[in-house]
Amino acid sequence: MTLTLVPKDIEEYAQAHTERPAALFEELKQFTWERMAVPKMQVGHLEGTFLRMLVRLVGARRVVEVGTFTGYSALMMAEGLPEDGELITCDIDPKATEVARGFFARSPHGHKIHLRLGPALETLKSLQGPFDLAFIDADKRNYSHYYDALLPLVRPGGLVVADNTLWSGHVLAPQSEDDHAIVAFNTKVAADPRVEKVLLTVRDGMTLARKRE
C-alpha cells in the first residue's frame, strides 16, 4: 500500500514544523526500514507525535494498543504517560516485537510498556479497564471487532483512535477484503451514538472516537 493522500513536500514541511523526537526514534525508523519486510507499517514522526499529544491532552494514565509492530507508536505514547503510567500493547509477530522489546529496553519510558504476544482479541478479553486511550493499528479485517472489544474498556471521556481509516483513498472505491473492512469500520463508528467522532486526513487517515460521558 502506498500513502498518496498528502504530497511529499507538504508532509516534509509538516514534519519540519513538528517537535523532533528523541534520537532513539530515528534509529528505530532506520532499523525498521532496513530490516523489516513492510516498513510502511511503522507509525512515523508526525503521527507518532500526534499520538503522544493525544495521550497528554486526555491526561492518560493507562493506554492499550492493538498492533505493536516495531514499537514506534508504543514508545511515543509511553513518553506522554506519567512515570507510573501503563501501556499494554498487543501483537502476534514475534520478529517485529523482538525489535520493539530491544528498543523499549533502551528507552527511559520502556518500563511503562507491557507487551502481550498473541491474538489481540484474546488478550483484550483478559484486560480490566478503564483505559484512557486505545489505539488500533493492526489487521484491517478485525478493526470492527477490535473496536467492539475496546470501547467497553475505555472510560467515559476517553478516546479510541484508529489508524489507516482512509486506506490510501481505497475507501472511495473498495475492492479488496481489507478495503471493505475499513469501510465497514468507518460506517460502524460514524453511526455509533456512544461516541463523538472525527475522521482526520493525517497521513493515511486517523479516526478519533471520544466515548460520551
N, CA and C of each residue as an Amber inpcrd file, in Angstrom:
protein
   639
   0.8470000  -1.1870000   0.0000000   0.0000000   0.0000000   0.0000000
   0.8850000   1.2410000   0.0000000   0.5850000   2.2060000  -0.8660000
   1.3400000   3.4440000  -0.9530000   0.5130000   4.5970000  -0.4140000
   1.1140000   5.3800000   0.4560000   0.4210000   6.5200000   1.0250000
   0.5270000   7.6930000   0.0570000  -0.5850000   8.0960000  -0.5240000
  -0.5650000   9.1250000  -1.5540000  -1.4800000  10.3040000  -1.2300000
  -2.0540000  10.3440000  -0.0590000  -3.0510000  11.3650000   0.2570000
  -2.4330000  12.7410000   0.4490000  -1.2260000  12.7880000   0.9740000
  -0.5570000  14.0660000   1.2470000   0.6890000  14.1530000   0.3790000
   0.8560000  15.2170000  -0.3870000   2.0690000  15.3530000  -1.2010000
   3.3280000  15.3060000  -0.3380000   4.3880000  14.7320000  -0.8860000
   5.6200000  14.5280000  -0.1240000   6.1660000  15.8290000   0.4390000
   6.1240000  16.9120000  -0.3660000   6.6950000  18.1710000   0.1190000
   5.8850000  18.7660000   1.2590000   4.5660000  18.5510000   1.2340000
   3.7250000  19.0200000   2.3390000   3.9950000  18.2020000   3.5990000
   4.1390000  16.8840000   3.4290000   4.4530000  16.0140000   4.5640000
   5.7760000  16.4330000   5.1980000   6.7680000  16.7000000   4.3710000
   8.0790000  17.1090000   4.8820000   8.0130000  18.4660000   5.5770000
   7.2200000  19.3800000   5.0360000   7.0600000  20.6940000   5.6640000
   6.4130000  20.5420000   7.0430000   5.3740000  19.7140000   7.1170000
   4.7030000  19.4860000   8.4020000   5.6710000  18.8880000   9.4110000
   6.4680000  17.9270000   8.9840000   7.4320000  17.3110000   9.8950000
   8.4720000  18.3240000  10.3750000   8.8840000  19.2070000   9.4720000
   9.8930000  20.2040000   9.8370000   9.3750000  21.1930000  10.8730000
   8.0740000  21.3230000  10.9650000   7.4650000  22.2540000  11.9120000
   6.7790000  21.5360000  13.0650000   7.1570000  20.2960000  13.2840000
   6.6630000  19.4840000  14.3890000   7.8420000  19.1480000  15.2950000
   7.5990000  19.0990000  16.5820000   8.6730000  18.8140000  17.5380000
   9.4130000  17.5410000  17.1700000  10.7210000  17.6210000  17.1860000
  11.5380000  16.4760000  16.8210000  11.5280000  15.4110000  17.9070000
  11.4930000  14.1520000  17.5180000  11.5420000  13.0780000  18.5170000
  12.9660000  12.8520000  19.0140000  13.0790000  12.1070000  20.0810000
  14.3980000  11.7290000  20.5970000  15.1530000  10.9190000  19.5530000
  16.4750000  10.9070000  19.6600000  17.3290000  10.2360000  18.6760000
  16.9880000   8.7520000  18.5340000  16.5210000   8.1370000  19.6000000
  16.1940000   6.7110000  19.5610000  15.1200000   6.4170000  18.5130000
  14.1990000   7.3640000  18.2970000  13.1380000   7.1470000  17.3170000
  13.6810000   7.1330000  15.8940000  14.6490000   7.9840000  15.6140000
  15.2580000   7.9790000  14.2850000  15.9970000   6.6710000  14.0480000
  16.6510000   6.1810000  15.0930000  17.3370000   4.8920000  14.9690000
  16.3390000   3.7690000  14.7260000  15.2170000   3.7980000  15.4380000
  14.1770000   2.7880000  15.2540000  13.5960000   2.8530000  13.8410000
  13.3850000   4.0670000  13.3560000  12.8760000   4.2300000  11.9940000
  13.8340000   3.6090000  10.9840000  15.1270000   3.9340000  11.1020000
  16.1160000   3.4160000  10.1610000  16.2210000   1.8960000  10.2510000
  16.2150000   1.3720000  11.4550000  16.2990000  -0.0830000  11.6460000
  15.1180000  -0.7640000  10.9800000  13.9240000  -0.1990000  11.1700000
  12.7150000  -0.7910000  10.6040000  12.7650000  -0.7910000   9.0820000
  13.1890000   0.3130000   8.4830000  13.2380000   0.4070000   7.0320000
  14.3100000  -0.5060000   6.4460000  15.3640000  -0.7530000   7.1940000
  16.4390000  -1.6010000   6.6880000  16.1750000  -3.0920000   6.9000000
  15.4330000  -3.4450000   7.9370000  15.3330000  -4.8540000   8.3270000
  13.9550000  -5.4900000   8.1410000  12.8790000  -4.6940000   8.0940000
  11.5330000  -5.2720000   8.0780000  10.9840000  -5.3290000   6.6630000
  10.1870000  -6.3500000   6.4040000   9.6670000  -6.5700000   5.0520000
   8.6830000  -5.4890000   4.6220000   7.8850000  -4.9900000   5.5590000
   6.8750000  -3.9750000   5.2250000   7.0650000  -2.7790000   6.1580000
   8.1060000  -1.9870000   5.9560000   8.4110000  -0.9090000   6.8960000
   7.3460000   0.1830000   6.9480000   6.5140000   0.3100000   5.8930000
   5.4880000   1.3500000   5.8920000   4.4080000   1.0970000   6.9420000
   4.4420000  -0.0670000   7.5770000   3.5210000  -0.3150000   8.6810000
   3.8670000   0.5350000   9.8980000   5.0710000   1.0710000   9.9230000
   5.5080000   1.8550000  11.0830000   4.8230000   3.2210000  11.1260000
   4.3440000   3.5850000  12.2950000   3.8590000   4.9480000  12.5210000
   5.0650000   5.8810000  12.4560000   4.9260000   6.9720000  11.7460000
   6.0450000   7.8830000  11.5610000   6.0970000   9.0080000  12.5760000
   7.0160000   9.9190000  12.3290000   7.2800000  11.0440000  13.2230000
   6.0330000  11.8830000  13.4730000   5.3400000  12.2950000  12.4020000
   4.2020000  13.1910000  12.5400000   3.0600000  12.5400000  13.3100000
   2.7080000  11.3340000  12.9020000   1.5960000  10.6440000  13.5490000
   1.9520000  10.2140000  14.9610000   3.1890000   9.7820000  15.1550000
   3.6120000   9.3930000  16.4940000   3.5590000  10.5570000  17.4630000
   4.0180000  11.7180000  17.0220000   3.9800000  12.9110000  17.8700000
   2.5390000  13.3120000  18.1740000   1.6700000  13.1410000  17.1940000
   0.2520000  13.4270000  17.4100000  -0.3440000  12.4860000  18.4590000
   0.0140000  11.2150000  18.3980000  -0.4670000  10.2600000  19.3990000
   0.0230000  10.6350000  20.8000000   1.2950000  11.0180000  20.9060000
   1.8320000  11.4460000  22.2060000   1.0680000  12.6630000  22.7320000
   0.7460000  13.5910000  21.8230000  -0.0210000  14.7660000  22.2150000
  -1.4110000  14.3700000  22.7170000  -2.0490000  13.4190000  22.0340000
  -3.3750000  12.9740000  22.4660000  -3.3180000  12.3540000  23.8710000
  -2.3030000  11.5520000  24.1090000  -2.1310000  10.9400000  25.4360000
  -2.0450000  12.0240000  26.5060000  -1.2880000  13.0550000  26.2220000
  -1.1260000  14.1370000  27.1930000  -2.4080000  14.9620000  27.3270000
  -3.0810000  15.2090000  26.2060000  -4.2900000  16.0350000  26.2510000
  -5.4130000  15.3880000  27.0540000  -5.5310000  14.0680000  26.9760000
  -6.5910000  13.4000000  27.7440000  -6.1420000  13.0640000  29.1590000
  -4.8840000  13.3970000  29.4820000  -4.3740000  13.0940000  30.8130000
  -4.3110000  11.6040000  31.0770000  -3.9440000  10.8440000  30.0580000
  -3.9850000   9.3880000  30.1580000  -2.9750000   8.8510000  31.1740000
  -3.4100000   7.8440000  31.8820000  -2.5370000   7.0670000  32.7540000
  -2.4420000   5.6170000  32.2790000  -3.4660000   5.1720000  31.5390000
  -3.4700000   3.7990000  31.0160000  -3.8570000   3.8380000  29.5410000
  -3.0620000   3.1720000  28.7280000  -3.2870000   3.1100000  27.2800000
  -3.2100000   1.6550000  26.8430000  -4.0380000   1.2880000  25.8720000
  -3.9540000  -0.0470000  25.2760000  -3.8190000   0.1260000  23.7690000
  -2.9180000  -0.6530000  23.1820000  -2.6380000  -0.5650000  21.7510000
  -2.7980000  -1.9440000  21.1250000  -3.4650000  -1.9850000  19.9760000
  -3.5730000  -3.2180000  19.1940000  -2.7270000  -3.0290000  17.9420000
  -1.6040000  -3.7270000  17.8840000  -0.6820000  -3.6010000  16.7670000
   0.5960000  -2.9000000  17.1840000   1.5800000  -3.6640000  17.6310000
   2.8360000  -3.1050000  18.1330000   3.8100000  -2.8040000  17.0030000
   3.9420000  -3.7380000  16.0810000   4.9630000  -3.7490000  15.0320000
   6.3340000  -3.5700000  15.7060000   7.1420000  -2.6080000  15.2990000
   8.4750000  -2.4660000  15.9100000   8.5030000  -1.4590000  17.0630000
   7.3400000  -0.9680000  17.4670000   7.2630000  -0.2570000  18.7360000
   7.2870000   1.2530000  18.7070000   7.2890000   1.8690000  17.5150000
   7.3970000   3.3290000  17.4450000   6.2270000   4.0090000  18.1500000
   5.0040000   3.6160000  17.8280000   3.8370000   4.2730000  18.4260000
   3.7520000   4.0130000  19.9190000   4.0820000   2.8020000  20.3500000
   4.0480000   2.4970000  21.7840000   5.0240000   3.3780000  22.5480000
   6.2430000   3.5250000  22.0140000   7.2330000   4.3600000  22.6890000
   6.8140000   5.8280000  22.7080000   6.2390000   6.3020000  21.6110000
   5.7750000   7.6850000  21.5750000   4.7010000   7.9240000  22.6330000
   3.7210000   7.0300000  22.6860000   2.6340000   7.2070000  23.6580000
   3.1410000   7.0450000  25.0850000   4.1080000   6.1550000  25.2840000
   4.6810000   5.9780000  26.6220000   5.3540000   7.2560000  27.1040000
   5.9680000   8.0000000  26.1750000   6.5700000   9.2770000  26.5510000
   5.5280000  10.2440000  27.1040000   4.3020000  10.1430000  26.6240000
   3.2470000  11.0390000  27.0730000   2.6160000  10.6410000  28.3880000
   2.9070000   9.4400000  28.8670000   2.3420000   8.9600000  30.1250000
   3.1660000   9.4470000  31.3180000   2.5300000   9.5650000  32.4880000
   3.3020000   9.8800000  33.6920000   4.2270000   8.7230000  34.0510000
   5.1180000   8.9630000  34.9800000   6.1290000   7.9680000  35.3260000
   5.5110000   6.6400000  35.7760000   4.3470000   6.7040000  36.4230000
   3.6960000   5.4720000  36.8680000   2.5930000   5.0300000  35.9070000
   2.6040000   5.5530000  34.6800000   1.6110000   5.1680000  33.6900000
   1.8690000   3.7730000  33.1340000   0.8680000   3.2640000  32.4050000
   0.9500000   1.8990000  31.8700000   0.4230000   1.8760000  30.4430000
   1.1550000   1.2000000  29.5740000   0.7110000   0.9790000  28.2030000
   0.8050000  -0.5120000  27.8960000  -0.3180000  -1.1060000  27.5450000
  -0.3560000  -2.5080000  27.1470000  -0.4660000  -2.5550000  25.6280000
   0.4750000  -3.2260000  24.9810000   0.4730000  -3.3050000  23.5250000
   0.4080000  -4.7650000  23.0920000  -0.3890000  -5.0420000  22.0560000
  -0.7000000  -6.4100000  21.6410000  -0.2340000  -6.6560000  20.2070000
   0.3700000  -7.8100000  19.9740000   0.7760000  -8.1740000  18.6250000
   0.9720000  -9.6870000  18.5580000   1.0280000 -10.2090000  17.3150000
   1.2350000 -11.6480000  17.1330000   2.5490000 -11.9600000  16.4290000
   3.3050000 -10.9280000  16.0500000   4.5110000 -11.1220000  15.2520000
   5.7420000 -11.1720000  16.1490000   6.3370000 -12.3490000  16.3450000
   7.4920000 -12.4340000  17.2510000   8.7200000 -11.6990000  16.7330000
   8.8890000 -11.6330000  15.4120000  10.0690000 -10.9520000  14.8640000
   9.9850000  -9.4430000  15.0890000   8.8370000  -8.8530000  14.7550000
   8.6810000  -7.4050000  14.9270000   8.7300000  -7.0170000  16.3950000
   8.0900000  -7.8130000  17.2440000   8.0570000  -7.4570000  18.6640000
   9.3990000  -7.6810000  19.3470000  10.2350000  -8.5480000  18.7830000
  11.5930000  -8.6800000  19.3230000  12.3610000  -7.3800000  19.1100000
  12.1750000  -6.7640000  17.9410000  12.7700000  -5.4550000  17.6850000
  12.2180000  -4.4330000  18.6820000  10.8920000  -4.4410000  18.8470000
  10.2560000  -3.4970000  19.7700000  10.8020000  -3.6410000  21.1830000
  10.9210000  -4.8710000  21.6500000  11.4210000  -5.0950000  23.0130000
  12.8230000  -4.5130000  23.1910000  13.6540000  -4.6740000  22.1740000
  15.0140000  -4.1560000  22.2590000  15.0490000  -2.6420000  22.3990000
  14.1850000  -1.9580000  21.6580000  14.1350000  -0.5010000  21.7570000
  13.4270000  -0.0470000  23.0300000  12.4190000  -0.7910000  23.4850000
  11.7770000  -0.4570000  24.7620000  12.8160000  -0.4840000  25.8830000
  13.6900000  -1.4860000  25.8530000  14.6870000  -1.6500000  26.9140000
  15.6860000  -0.4970000  26.9510000  15.8510000   0.1800000  25.8330000
  16.8110000   1.2790000  25.7560000  16.1920000   2.6440000  26.0440000
  14.8780000   2.6870000  26.2010000  14.1950000   3.9590000  26.4260000
  13.9450000   4.1840000  27.9160000  14.0600000   5.4210000  28.3880000
  13.7170000   5.7000000  29.7800000  12.2270000   5.5380000  30.0680000
  11.4320000   5.3630000  29.0110000   9.9910000   5.1850000  29.1900000
   9.5610000   3.7370000  28.9450000  10.5140000   2.8790000  28.6060000
  10.1800000   1.5000000  28.2610000   9.5520000   0.7070000  29.3810000
   9.8510000   1.0800000  30.6340000   9.2980000   0.3280000  31.7640000
   7.7870000   0.4840000  31.8830000   7.2240000   1.4650000  31.2010000
   5.7770000   1.6700000  31.2500000   5.0280000   0.7140000  30.3090000
   5.7750000   0.0770000  29.4020000   5.1580000  -0.7100000  28.3390000
   5.1560000  -2.1930000  28.6890000   4.0020000  -2.8250000  28.5200000
   3.8560000  -4.2700000  28.7360000   3.3510000  -4.8820000  27.4360000
   4.1780000  -5.7250000  26.8280000   3.8580000  -6.3130000  25.5340000
   3.1950000  -7.6710000  25.7270000   2.0650000  -7.8550000  25.0720000
   1.3330000  -9.1280000  25.1250000   1.3850000  -9.7680000  23.7370000
   2.0800000 -10.8770000  23.6350000   2.2170000 -11.5780000  22.3640000
   1.1250000 -12.6310000  22.2380000   0.3160000 -12.5210000  21.1830000
  -0.7890000 -13.4470000  20.9670000  -1.9410000 -12.7310000  20.2820000
  -2.9800000 -13.4550000  19.8970000  -4.1280000 -12.8270000  19.2340000
  -4.7290000 -11.7270000  20.1080000  -4.8440000 -10.5360000  19.5550000
  -5.2540000  -9.3810000  20.3600000  -6.6500000  -9.5470000  20.9340000
  -7.5670000 -10.1480000  20.1870000  -8.9320000 -10.2940000  20.7060000
  -8.9490000 -11.1650000  21.9530000  -8.0560000 -12.1510000  22.0110000
  -7.9510000 -12.9700000  23.2230000  -7.3290000 -12.1730000  24.3550000
  -6.3040000 -11.4100000  24.0560000  -5.6660000 -10.5720000  25.0780000
  -6.6610000  -9.5730000  25.6460000  -7.4360000  -8.9300000  24.7840000
  -8.3800000  -7.9090000  25.2480000  -9.4160000  -8.4850000  26.1970000
  -9.7900000  -9.7420000  25.9950000 -10.7570000 -10.3810000  26.8930000
 -10.2080000 -10.4920000  28.3170000  -8.8770000 -10.5130000  28.4340000
  -8.2630000 -10.7100000  29.7520000  -7.9940000  -9.4040000  30.4840000
  -8.2160000  -8.2670000  29.8270000  -7.8500000  -6.9770000  30.4110000
  -8.9910000  -6.3890000  31.2350000  -8.5990000  -5.6380000  32.2400000
  -9.5500000  -4.9110000  33.0630000  -9.4070000  -3.4200000  32.7800000
 -10.5250000  -2.7550000  32.5010000 -10.4950000  -1.3120000  32.3200000
 -10.4770000  -0.6170000  33.6720000 -10.5730000   0.6900000  33.6860000
 -10.7160000   1.5160000  32.4960000  -9.3650000   1.9250000  31.9150000
  -9.3580000   2.1330000  30.5870000  -8.2370000   2.7430000  29.8950000
  -8.6510000   4.1410000  29.4640000  -7.6770000   5.0080000  29.3480000
  -7.9440000   6.3870000  28.9360000  -7.8870000   6.5600000  27.4260000
  -7.1010000   5.7130000  26.7650000  -6.9520000   5.8050000  25.3180000
  -6.6470000   4.4270000  24.7700000  -7.2570000   4.1140000  23.6250000
  -6.9890000   2.8610000  22.9170000  -6.5990000   3.2020000  21.4840000
  -5.5660000   2.5300000  20.9780000  -5.0860000   2.7830000  19.6250000
  -5.1450000   1.4880000  18.8220000  -5.8160000   1.5400000  17.6680000
  -5.9630000   0.3780000  16.7910000  -5.1130000   0.5960000  15.5440000
  -4.1650000  -0.3160000  15.3100000  -3.3150000  -0.2340000  14.1170000
  -2.8010000  -1.6350000  13.8120000  -3.7250000  -2.5170000  13.4630000
  -3.3720000  -3.9180000  13.2340000  -4.0870000  -4.4120000  11.9770000
  -4.3620000  -5.7060000  11.9010000  -5.0050000  -6.2690000  10.7090000
  -6.3660000  -5.6270000  10.4830000  -6.5770000  -5.1520000   9.2830000
  -7.7480000  -4.3170000   8.9840000  -9.0510000  -5.1050000   9.0570000
  -9.0020000  -6.3880000   8.7800000 -10.2280000  -7.1820000   8.7460000
 -10.8590000  -7.3510000  10.1250000 -10.0770000  -7.0880000  11.1680000
 -10.6120000  -7.2000000  12.5230000 -10.8640000  -5.8450000  13.1730000
 -10.7450000  -4.7490000  12.4260000 -10.9180000  -3.4320000  13.0310000
 -12.2410000  -3.3130000  13.7820000 -13.3220000  -3.7300000  13.1850000
 -14.6340000  -3.6040000  13.8450000 -14.6910000  -4.4520000  15.1080000
 -14.0650000  -5.6370000  15.0750000 -14.0350000  -6.4980000  16.2650000
 -13.1820000  -5.8710000  17.3710000 -12.0540000  -5.2780000  16.9920000
 -11.2160000  -4.6100000  17.9880000 -11.9840000  -3.4490000  18.6280000
 -12.6780000  -2.6960000  17.8170000 -13.4590000  -1.5600000  18.3340000
 -14.5120000  -2.0470000  19.3420000 -15.2230000  -3.1030000  18.9770000
 -16.2590000  -3.6330000  19.8710000 -15.6650000  -4.1240000  21.1850000
 -14.4560000  -4.6700000  21.1350000 -13.8100000  -5.1670000  22.3550000
 -13.2290000  -4.0380000  23.1920000 -12.7590000  -2.9920000  22.5330000
 -12.0670000  -1.9240000  23.2500000 -12.9960000  -0.8960000  23.8710000
 -14.0600000  -0.5390000  23.1820000 -14.8800000   0.5650000  23.6770000
 -15.3850000   0.3380000  25.1070000 -15.8200000  -0.8690000  25.4790000
 -16.2360000  -1.0710000  26.8730000 -15.1000000  -0.9120000  27.8840000
 -13.8510000  -1.0530000  27.4270000 -12.7070000  -0.9280000  28.3310000
 -12.2590000   0.5200000  28.5210000 -12.7500000   1.4060000  27.6490000
 -12.3390000   2.8140000  27.6890000 -13.2790000   3.5960000  28.6050000
 -12.7130000   4.4590000  29.4120000 -13.5270000   5.2390000  30.3470000
 -14.3770000   6.2670000  29.6000000 -15.4750000   6.7120000  30.1820000
 -16.2100000   7.8390000  29.6120000 -15.2840000   9.0510000  29.4810000
 -15.3040000   9.6810000  28.3220000 -14.4030000  10.7860000  28.0570000
 -13.0800000  10.3600000  27.4620000 -12.8360000   9.0430000  27.3990000
 -11.6120000   8.5310000  26.8150000 -11.7190000   8.4000000  25.3030000
 -10.5950000   8.0730000  24.6750000 -10.5170000   8.0420000  23.2170000
 -10.2190000   6.6420000  22.6860000 -10.8790000   6.3140000  21.5690000
 -10.4430000   5.2160000  20.7130000  -9.9000000   5.8590000  19.4390000
  -8.6640000   5.5410000  19.0930000  -8.0100000   6.1010000  17.9120000
  -7.6980000   4.9510000  16.9640000  -8.0340000   5.1230000  15.6970000
  -7.7680000   4.0840000  14.7000000  -6.9650000   4.6630000  13.5490000
  -5.9420000   3.9310000  13.1320000  -5.0770000   4.3710000  12.0390000
  -5.5670000   3.8000000  10.7080000  -5.1140000   4.4090000   9.6050000
  -5.3500000   3.9200000   8.2420000  -6.8180000   3.9320000   7.8110000
  -7.6000000   4.8500000   8.3510000  -9.0320000   4.8090000   8.0770000
  -9.4390000   5.4960000   6.7750000  -8.4670000   6.0370000   6.0460000
  -8.7280000   6.4610000   4.6590000  -8.0890000   5.4810000   3.6690000
  -7.1890000   4.6650000   4.1600000  -6.6630000   3.4970000   3.4300000
  -6.2180000   3.8730000   2.0160000  -5.3920000   4.9180000   1.9550000
  -4.8590000   5.4300000   0.6850000  -5.9440000   5.7640000  -0.3300000
  -7.1220000   6.1330000   0.1630000  -8.2250000   6.5100000  -0.7150000
  -9.0720000   5.3490000  -1.1850000  -8.6900000   4.1200000  -0.8320000
  -9.4480000   2.9600000  -1.2980000 -10.8470000   2.8750000  -0.6900000
 -11.0990000   3.6750000   0.3530000 -12.4440000   3.6990000   0.9380000
 -13.4740000   4.2400000  -0.0550000 -13.0270000   4.9830000  -1.0490000
 -13.9640000   5.5650000  -2.0130000 -14.4190000   4.5600000  -3.0620000
 -13.6080000   3.5710000  -3.3300000 -13.9670000   2.5350000  -4.3090000
 -13.3990000   1.2020000  -3.8320000 -13.9370000   0.6570000  -2.7470000
 -13.3640000  -0.5500000  -2.1500000 -13.4570000  -1.7620000  -3.0730000
 -12.3720000  -2.5290000  -3.0740000 -12.3360000  -3.7480000  -3.8820000
 -11.8950000  -4.9520000  -3.0600000 -10.7760000  -4.8160000  -2.3620000
 -10.2390000  -5.9500000  -1.6010000 -11.0110000  -6.1310000  -0.2990000
 -10.7420000  -7.2550000   0.3490000 -11.3860000  -7.5320000   1.6410000
 -10.9730000  -6.4990000   2.6890000  -9.7000000  -6.1060000   2.6600000
  -9.2430000  -5.0820000   3.5940000  -9.9510000  -3.7520000   3.3370000
 -10.1000000  -3.3980000   2.0560000 -10.8220000  -2.1660000   1.7090000
 -12.2070000  -2.1660000   2.3270000 -12.9260000  -3.2450000   2.1250000
 -14.3070000  -3.3290000   2.6170000 -14.3500000  -3.3420000   4.1450000
 -13.3240000  -3.9320000   4.7750000 -13.2840000  -3.9590000   6.2390000
 -13.1310000  -2.5570000   6.8130000 -12.2900000  -1.7300000   6.1860000
 -12.1210000  -0.3520000   6.6600000 -13.4000000   0.4440000   6.4280000
 -14.0330000   0.2620000   5.2780000 -15.3040000   0.9440000   5.0150000
 -16.3480000   0.5550000   6.0600000 -16.4190000  -0.7250000   6.3910000
 -17.3890000  -1.1920000   7.3920000 -17.0820000  -0.6000000   8.7660000
 -15.8000000  -0.5320000   9.1070000 -15.4080000   0.0680000  10.3810000
 -15.8120000   1.5360000  10.4310000 -15.5080000   2.2760000   9.3700000
 -15.8540000   3.6970000   9.3460000 -17.3570000   3.9100000   9.4610000
 -18.1230000   3.0630000   8.8010000 -19.5840000   3.1550000   8.8780000
 -20.0680000   2.8690000  10.2920000 -19.4770000   1.8550000  10.9250000
 -19.8570000   1.4880000  12.2890000 -19.6180000   2.6440000  13.2640000
 -18.4200000   3.2370000  13.1960000 -18.0810000   4.3080000  14.1290000
 -18.9470000   5.5400000  13.8660000 -19.1360000   5.8730000  12.6040000
 -19.9300000   7.0530000  12.2620000 -21.3640000   6.9440000  12.7750000
 -21.8830000   5.7260000  12.8540000 -23.2670000   5.5170000  13.2750000
 -23.4090000   5.2250000  14.7650000 -22.2920000   5.1470000  15.5000000
 -22.3240000   4.7440000  16.9080000 -22.6630000   5.9440000  17.7970000
 -23.8380000   5.9370000  18.4340000 -24.2210000   7.0730000  19.2760000
 -23.4350000   7.1540000  20.5830000 -22.6510000   6.1270000  20.8950000
 -21.8860000   6.1190000  22.1530000 -20.6560000   7.0080000  22.0880000
 -20.2990000   7.4530000  20.8710000 -19.0610000   8.2240000  20.7170000
 -19.2820000   9.4650000  19.8710000 -18.4550000  10.5010000  20.1630000
 -18.2680000  11.6250000  19.2450000 -17.0780000  11.2540000  18.3690000
 -17.1560000  11.5490000  17.0900000 -16.1070000  11.0540000  16.2240000
 -15.6900000  12.0710000  15.1710000 -14.4270000  11.9530000  14.7440000
 -13.9150000  12.7620000  13.6480000 -12.9010000  11.9130000  12.8930000
 -12.9670000  11.9340000  11.5610000 -12.0040000  11.2340000  10.7240000
 -11.0620000  12.2830000  10.1420000  -9.7990000  12.2090000  10.5390000
  -8.8040000  13.2070000  10.1510000  -7.9870000  12.7340000   8.9540000
  -7.5340000  13.6940000   8.1520000  -6.7010000  13.3710000   6.9960000
  -5.2190000  13.4140000   7.3530000  -4.8770000  12.9600000   8.5340000
  -3.4810000  12.8340000   8.9520000  -2.9140000  11.5650000   8.3320000
  -1.8330000  11.7110000   7.5950000  -1.1390000  10.5990000   6.9420000
  -2.1320000   9.7440000   6.1430000  -2.4640000   8.5490000   6.5980000
  -3.3610000   7.6550000   5.8550000  -4.7690000   7.6350000   6.4470000
  -5.0880000   8.6840000   7.2140000  -6.3940000   8.7590000   7.8520000
  -6.3490000   8.2530000   9.2810000  -6.8250000   9.0560000  10.2020000
  -6.9300000   8.6710000  11.6120000  -8.3190000   9.0310000  12.1150000
  -8.9640000   8.0650000  12.7350000 -10.2750000   8.3090000  13.3500000
 -10.1150000   8.4560000  14.8510000 -10.7160000   9.5090000  15.3980000
 -10.7760000   9.7110000  16.8400000 -12.2320000   9.5730000  17.2600000
 -12.4780000   8.6890000  18.2100000 -13.8270000   8.4810000  18.7330000
 -13.7750000   8.6790000  20.2480000 -14.4320000   9.7350000  20.7170000
 -14.4480000  10.0350000  22.1460000 -15.7030000   9.4500000  22.7770000
 -15.5010000   8.6100000  23.7760000 -16.6300000   7.9460000  24.4270000
 -17.4290000   8.9700000  25.2230000 -18.7210000   9.0320000  24.9680000
 -19.5580000  10.0170000  25.6320000 -19.6310000   9.7690000  27.1310000
 -19.7310000  10.8480000  27.8810000 -19.7800000  10.7440000  29.3490000
 -21.2220000  10.6480000  29.8310000
